[in-house]
């Protein structure tokens, strides 16, 4: 039998390699092994590459120079005739209300009158010894004697007076320009101001959307849900540049939000398909998680804290969904998961 020394030597080498060399059977992927120490700044840069708001400073400066906030002159303002009609819109004389109450054995005086766009509030101070329940039970009688559709009577918290609300003869139109021109809308403390209308005293109502991140607008048909959505969008468009606030608009019925197509604040075109809506909402969830990771790296709690530390600001992302119920009927499970 011939003995080949070279072949036997190779067999012995392969045996020892299999026995002692375990590099090939490492359970860690080679791409996951960190060979060198990565500085903290480079880690932040790697995270920021996945976020859509990270761009070159030059592109932001160009957009800022091109985009200008819209002027209030584009919005309609109340005419002189409308203002005069509102001044003469007093339904009932205060002394007449006092006389009606006196006929039913309730003595007192009206201390203050607040004129709202729909209702006028009369603050009535009853005489000593008169129960509130006696005045509240006279709501139907007051409505009949004043020829009003209805009358609402209730106590005013923090005051010794009782509120008597009577509807105006004509409803006042609330113009968006009046609210946007108010000093409350221009406050720097309010990050995402939205105009909601006027209160019963006729004063503009402005709230911050950051304090109510999950806002649901509900109501019957014709109650003004679409008007409210449009005022919220316009309020943000009048306040922020495209690099400060971004929009994602979802409109399954293709009626209300399609007019905003082409606005520079949009992250994507207006979405009208349910399948695309679910994928976009899934992306929003991933973006939110990415921002949380980035904020933990920076040691901040919110977007404002991050923007104070960086020149490239992190924009707010506002997602507006019209007819959420229709979207839930088509893709309810997918949306619940997101």
ZAMARGU-4260 file (C-alpha; in steps of 0.2 Angstrom, whole numbers, plus 5000, padded with zeros to 4 digits):
<rodrens>
0) 5000/5000/5000 | 5007/5017/4995 | 5008/5031/5008 | 5006/5049/5002 | 5014/5060/5015
5) 5007/5076/5008 | 4989/5070/5008 | 4990/5064/5026 | 4997/5081/5031 | 4982/5091/5024
10) 4970/5079/5032 | 4978/5082/5049 | 4978/5101/5046 | 4960/5101/5042 | 4956/5091/5057
15) 4965/5103/5069 | 4957/5118/5060 | 4939/5111/5063 | 4943/5106/5081 | 4951/5123/5087
20) 4945/5137/5074 | 4928/5143/5080 | 4928/5160/5071 | 4917/5154/5057 | 4903/5148/5070
25) 4902/5165/5079 | 4883/5168/5082 | 4886/5187/5080 | 4885/5194/5063 | 4901/5202/5057
30) 4892/5218/5052 | 4886/5220/5070 | 4903/5219/5078 | 4910/5237/5083 | 4928/5237/5079
35) 4932/5254/5085 | 4924/5267/5097 | 4911/5278/5089 | 4910/5295/5096 | 4893/5302/5102
40) 4892/5315/5089 | 4893/5302/5075 | 4880/5291/5084 | 4868/5306/5084 | 4872/5309/5065
45) 4868/5291/5061 | 4851/5292/5070 | 4847/5309/5062 | 4849/5302/5045 | 4833/5292/5047
50) 4823/5308/5052 | 4815/5318/5038 | 4818/5335/5046 | 4837/5333/5045 | 4842/5343/5030
55) 4856/5354/5025 | 4856/5372/5032 | 4856/5380/5015 | 4840/5371/5010 | 4831/5378/5026
60) 4838/5396/5023 | 4832/5395/5005 | 4814/5390/5010 | 4814/5403/5023 | 4818/5416/5010
65) 4805/5410/4998 | 4790/5407/5010 | 4781/5421/5018 | 4767/5420/5030 | 4750/5424/5022
70) 4742/5441/5026 | 4726/5444/5036 | 4720/5454/5021 | 4716/5438/5012 | 4703/5434/5025
75) 4686/5442/5026 | 4682/5455/5039 | 4665/5461/5046 | 4657/5475/5037 | 4651/5491/5046
80) 4633/5486/5043 | 4636/5469/5052 | 4644/5478/5067 | 4629/5490/5068 | 4617/5476/5067
85) 4626/5467/5081 | 4625/5482/5092 | 4606/5484/5089 | 4604/5465/5092 | 4599/5467/5110
90) 4584/5455/5112 | 4576/5461/5129 | 4579/5476/5139 | 4586/5471/5156 | 4573/5481/5166
95) 4560/5471/5157 | 4568/5455/5163 | 4568/5462/5181 | 4550/5466/5179 | 4545/5448/5173
100) 4555/5440/5188 | 4546/5453/5200 | 4529/5447/5193 | 4533/5429/5199 | 4539/5435/5216
105) 4558/5436/5213 | 4566/5452/5217 | 4583/5457/5211 | 4594/5467/5199 | 4604/5463/5183
110) 4622/5468/5187 | 4631/5464/5170 | 4626/5460/5152 | 4638/5450/5141 | 4634/5450/5122
115) 4640/5434/5113 | 4638/5429/5095 | 4623/5418/5098 | 4617/5421/5116 | 4616/5436/5128
120) 4621/5432/5146 | 4612/5443/5159 | 4619/5441/5177 | 4605/5443/5189 | 4608/5446/5208
125) 4593/5440/5218 | 4588/5448/5234 | 4591/5440/5251 | 4581/5424/5255 | 4577/5419/5237
130) 4581/5401/5232 | 4591/5397/5216 | 4579/5383/5212 | 4564/5395/5212 | 4573/5406/5198
135) 4579/5390/5188 | 4561/5384/5187 | 4555/5400/5179 | 4565/5397/5163 | 4550/5392/5152
140) 4540/5407/5159 | 4554/5419/5155 | 4556/5412/5137 | 4537/5414/5135 | 4536/5432/5141
145) 4552/5437/5131 | 4546/5428/5115 | 4562/5418/5114 | 4565/5401/5108 | 4572/5395/5125
150) 4580/5402/5141 | 4594/5394/5151 | 4596/5398/5169 | 4610/5392/5180 | 4622/5398/5193
155) 4639/5406/5188 | 4654/5398/5197 | 4664/5410/5208 | 4650/5423/5208 | 4635/5427/5218
160) 4624/5430/5202 | 4613/5419/5192 | 4616/5418/5173 | 4600/5420/5162 | 4605/5416/5144
165) 4593/5422/5130 | 4596/5419/5112 | 4600/5434/5100 | 4587/5439/5087 | 4601/5437/5074
170) 4617/5426/5075 | 4633/5435/5073 | 4645/5428/5060 | 4662/5424/5069 | 4676/5429/5057
175) 4693/5420/5057 | 4702/5436/5054 | 4696/5444/5071 | 4703/5429/5081 | 4720/5428/5072
180) 4722/5447/5074 | 4720/5444/5093 | 4734/5446/5105 | 4732/5429/5112 | 4735/5421/5095
185) 4752/5430/5094 | 4759/5424/5111 | 4775/5415/5110 | 4770/5404/5124 | 4757/5395/5113
190) 4767/5384/5101 | 4753/5378/5090 | 4739/5391/5092 | 4722/5386/5085 | 4707/5397/5084
195) 4691/5390/5091 | 4679/5404/5090 | 4671/5416/5103 | 4664/5413/5120 | 4648/5418/5127
200) 4655/5436/5131 | 4661/5438/5113 | 4680/5436/5117 | 4691/5426/5105 | 4695/5408/5111
205) 4713/5402/5106 | 4720/5386/5113 | 4737/5377/5111 | 4736/5361/5101 | 4752/5354/5110
210) 4741/5353/5126 | 4729/5341/5117 | 4739/5330/5105 | 4724/5318/5102 | 4710/5329/5097
215) 4693/5322/5092 | 4680/5333/5084 | 4663/5325/5085 | 4645/5332/5081 | 4630/5329/5071
220) 4628/5333/5052 | 4629/5352/5049 | 4636/5356/5067 | 4652/5363/5060 | 4665/5349/5061
225) 4673/5353/5044 | 4673/5372/5048 | 4682/5368/5064 | 4695/5357/5055 | 4698/5371/5042
230) 4700/5384/5055 | 4713/5373/5064 | 4723/5370/5048 | 4722/5389/5043 | 4728/5394/5061
235) 4744/5384/5059 | 4747/5390/5042 | 4746/5408/5047 | 4758/5405/5062 | 4772/5393/5056
240) 4784/5392/5041 | 4785/5375/5033 | 4801/5371/5042 | 4792/5373/5059 | 4776/5363/5056
245) 4772/5349/5044 | 4755/5342/5039 | 4749/5325/5034 | 4731/5326/5028 | 4720/5311/5026
250) 4703/5313/5017 | 4694/5297/5012 | 4679/5306/5005 | 4690/5318/4994 | 4680/5333/4998
255) 4686/5344/5012 | 4706/5343/5013 | 4709/5341/4994 | 4710/5360/4993 | 4726/5360/5003
260) 4735/5351/4989 | 4752/5359/4985 | 4754/5368/5002 | 4773/5368/5006 | 4769/5362/5024
265) 4763/5345/5017 | 4775/5330/5020 | 4766/5320/5007 | 4751/5323/4995 | 4733/5323/5002
270) 4729/5304/5005 | 4713/5298/4999 | 4715/5279/4999 | 4713/5269/5015 | 4728/5257/5011
275) 4740/5272/5009 | 4732/5280/5025 | 4737/5264/5036 | 4755/5264/5029 | 4757/5283/5032
280) 4750/5281/5050 | 4762/5267/5053 | 4776/5278/5047 | 4771/5291/5059 | 4772/5279/5073
285) 4790/5274/5068 | 4794/5293/5067 | 4787/5296/5084 | 4798/5281/5091 | 4813/5288/5082
290) 4811/5305/5090 | 4809/5298/5107 | 4826/5289/5105 | 4834/5305/5099 | 4827/5315/5113
295) 4834/5302/5126 | 4851/5304/5117 | 4850/5323/5119 | 4843/5322/5137 | 4827/5332/5133
300) 4809/5329/5136 | 4800/5337/5121 | 4802/5346/5104 | 4805/5363/5112 | 4819/5357/5122
305) 4827/5349/5107 | 4825/5365/5096 | 4834/5375/5110 | 4850/5365/5108 | 4850/5364/5089
310) 4850/5376/5074 | 4841/5363/5063 | 4824/5363/5072 | 4813/5348/5073 | 4796/5352/5066
315) 4779/5348/5073 | 4770/5335/5063 | 4751/5337/5063 | 4740/5323/5056 | 4723/5328/5051
320) 4710/5314/5047 | 4693/5319/5040 | 4679/5306/5043 | 4689/5294/5054 | 4673/5283/5055
325) 4674/5279/5037 | 4692/5275/5038 | 4689/5263/5052 | 4676/5254/5043 | 4688/5250/5028
330) 4704/5247/5038 | 4699/5246/5056 | 4711/5233/5062 | 4726/5241/5054 | 4723/5258/5061
335) 4720/5251/5078 | 4737/5243/5078 | 4745/5260/5073
</rodrens>
